[in-house]
Amino acid sequence: MTMEQIVTELFGSHWTIEELEGLEKSVKILIEEDRKRRYQQRVGN
């Protein structure tokens, strides 16, 4: 199964490769921001 097929299976809609890449970038940014925030909380205390 390709990534596109998996997403279509999960969300029930067809995603283009561009949309998937955009989604992947957004998720990576969110993960990175979360990681930084958690680090700041640990170091700050």
ZALO-589440 format. One line per field, with one value per atom (N, C-alpha, C, O): residue number from 1; x, y, z. Coordinates in steps of 0.2 Angstrom, whole numbers. Each point is the difference from the previous one (the first is absolute). Layout:
% ZALO-589440
lumpa	[NUM|...]
px	[X|...]
py	[Y|...]
pz	[Z|...]
This chain:
% ZALO-589440
lumpa	[1|1|1|1|2|2|2|2|3|3|3|3|4|4|4|4|5|5|5|5|6|6|6|6|7|7|7|7|8|8|8|8|9|9|9|9|10|10|10|10|11|11|11|11|12|12|12|12|13|13|13|13|14|14|14|14|15|15|15|15|16|16|16|16|17|17|17|17|18|18|18|18|19|19|19|19|20|20|20|20|21|21|21|21|22|22|22|22|23|23|23|23|24|24|24|24|25|25|25|25|26|26|26|26|27|27|27|27|28|28|28|28|29|29|29|29|30|30|30|30|31|31|31|31|32|32|32|32|33|33|33|33|34|34|34|34|35|35|35|35|36|36|36|36|37|37|37|37|38|38|38|38|39|39|39|39|40|40|40|40|41|41|41|41|42|42|42|42|43|43|43|43|44|44|44|44|45|45|45|45]
px	[4|-4|4|5|-6|3|-3|-5|9|-2|-7|-4|3|-6|-6|-5|6|-5|-2|-6|11|-1|-4|-5|7|-4|-7|-5|4|-6|-5|-6|9|-3|-2|-6|10|-1|-5|-5|6|-5|-5|-4|4|-6|0|-5|11|0|6|5|-5|6|5|-3|9|5|5|2|0|5|7|0|5|7|2|3|-5|1|-3|3|-9|-4|3|1|1|4|6|2|2|7|-2|4|-9|-1|-2|2|-6|-3|6|1|4|6|4|3|-2|4|-3|3|-10|-4|1|1|-1|1|7|0|5|7|1|3|-6|0|-3|3|-9|-3|4|0|2|4|7|1|2|6|-2|4|-10|-2|-1|2|-6|-1|6|1|4|6|4|2|-2|3|-3|3|-10|-4|1|1|-1|2|7|1|3|7|1|3|-7|0|-3|3|-8|-3|4|1|3|5|6|1|1|6|-2|4|-10|-2|-1|0|-2|-2|6|-1]
py	[-6|6|6|1|4|6|5|-2|7|5|2|1|1|3|-5|2|-8|-5|-1|-1|1|0|5|0|7|5|0|2|-4|-1|-5|2|-7|-5|2|-1|5|3|5|0|5|6|0|4|-9|-1|5|1|3|4|0|-3|5|-1|7|5|-6|5|0|-5|11|0|0|1|-2|-1|7|0|5|7|1|3|-5|1|-4|2|-8|-5|3|0|3|3|6|1|3|6|-2|3|-9|-2|-3|1|-4|-3|6|-1|6|6|3|2|-1|3|-5|3|-9|-5|1|0|0|1|6|0|6|6|0|2|-5|-1|-4|2|-8|-4|4|-1|4|4|6|1|2|5|-3|3|-8|-4|-2|0|-3|-2|6|-1|7|6|2|2|-2|2|-4|2|-9|-5|1|0|2|1|6|0|6|6|-1|3|-7|-1|-4|2|-7|-4|5|-1|4|5|5|2|1|6|-1|4|-10|-2|-2|-1]
pz	[0|0|0|4|-8|0|5|3|-1|5|-2|4|-10|-3|1|2|-3|1|8|1|3|7|2|4|-6|2|-2|3|-9|-3|4|1|1|3|7|3|0|7|0|4|-8|0|-5|0|-5|-4|-6|-3|2|-6|-3|2|-9|-4|1|-1|3|1|-5|-3|0|-5|4|6|-10|3|3|5|-8|2|7|5|-4|6|6|5|-7|5|2|6|-11|2|5|4|-6|4|7|5|-4|6|4|6|-9|3|3|5|-9|2|6|5|-5|6|6|6|-7|6|3|6|-11|3|4|5|-8|4|7|4|-4|6|5|6|-8|4|3|6|-11|2|5|5|-6|5|7|5|-5|6|4|6|-10|3|3|6|-9|3|6|5|-5|5|7|5|-7|6|3|6|-11|2|5|5|-7|3|7|5|-4|6|5|6|-9|4|3|5|-10|1|5|4|-5|3|7|5|-3|7|4|6]
